[in-house]
């Protein structure tokens, strides 16, 4: 499905809708969402809207410099992980982050920006969303499977 977002507020709204659908699902492992796209294409804006819809209480900030941020999910037992792998240079750098354990727990939700930097560590069933710039200043193209 291809969605054209005309503003950051619209992108956050789209993310909130997806977050609510993901909350209803159940599985044997964490629900993982891979956010793919070039710099400035709306990945972090989407992540912020997604996490707000999960009722994350504290301010949501980009994890670009710390790589991973953890947010307790107040409405359920579990944690939301927001990962920005932009600064990851090799898959070996991922192990100390504890991502493997996070991906195994079905109570967790994991958002990953720049997932291609993690190599083959993404689990089967990862939901991949593609972002790109649109023709206008604040326009973004979001492609959902």
N, C-alpha and C positions, 0 to 999 in steps of 0.2 A: 504494500500500500504506500503510495506517495502522497505526502502531505506538504502543503506550502504554508509556512508560518510567516506572518507579516510583522511579527514583533517578538521581543523577549517574553512579554506576558503571554502571548499565544503559545510559544514554545513551552513555557512552564505549565500551561493548561493541558497541553497534549501529554506532557510527561506525567502529570497528576492522573490523568485517565488511565495511562498504562500502569502506573503504580497500583491503582486500585484493582485492576485486573490481576496483576501478579500476586497481590495479597490473598486473593481468593484461591489461588492454585496451591497445590501441595505436591511434595515430591520426596525423594529419598536423599536429596542433596540441596545445597543452597541454590536459590534462583539467581542466575548470573545474567547481567545485561552488559553487552559489549557496545560501547559508543565509539563509532569509527568516523573519522572525517578530519579535514585539514584544520589548522589553527583558526580560531575565531568562527567556526561554523555552527556553534550552538551547543556543543557537548556539555560544557559546564553549566550553562543556563538550564539545559534539560535536566541534568543531575540535581540541581538545586530544586527545581519544581517537583521532581520525583521524590526527593527526600522530604520535602515539605508535606507532600501528600501522605507520606508514611508517618506524619506527625512528629518528626524529629524536632525536639524542643529548642536546642541551641542553634545559634547561627551556623549556616552551612557555608563553608569557604572552600575554595579550590585547594586540593591537596598537592598542587604542583611541586612544592618544595619539600614536603614531608612524605610524599608518595601515597600514603594511605591515611585515611581518617575513619574513625569508628564512631558510630552513633547508635546508642541504645534505642530500641524500638519500644516506645511507651505502650502501644496498644497490644503488644504481644511479647512473648519471651523470644529474644533474638537480638541481632545486631545488624545494622546496615553498614556496609563497607563502601567507601568511595575511594577509588584508586585512580591515580593519574600516573600512568606508566611512561609518560613522555621522556623523563630523565633516565629511564632504565636503559643501560647500554647492552646488557646481555641477560639471558634467561637465568644465569647463576645468581644474579642480584636479587632475584625474586624469593628464593628460599628463606632468607632471614626475616622476611616480612610476615611469615606465618600464613600466607595465602592458602596453602594446601589444606590446613585445618579449617579455615573459614569456608572453603568451597565444599566441604563434606557435611557441614551442619545444615539440616533442612530448615532451621529457624532463621537462617541468615539470608540476606539479600545483598548481592555484590554488584556494584556499578563499576565498570572499568573503562576509563578513557585511554586511548592509544593501546588497545588490547593486543595489537600485532607485535608489540615490543615484549610481550610475555612468552612468545614462542608457542609451543604446543600445550601450554598449561591450562588452557580453557577447557572446561568439561563439556561432554556431549550434552546437548540441550541448551547451550548458551544462546540467548536471544541477541542477535546482532542488529544494531540500528545504524544506518548510514546517514551522515549529515553533510550538507554542502551549502555553499553560498548561493543565494538566489540572484535574480537580476537587479533587485533594488537594495538599497542600503541595509535595511533591517530584515530583509527577506531571507529565509532559510528553507532548504528542502530537506525533509526528514523522510527517510524510506524505512518502513517497518516491514518485516516479513509477513 
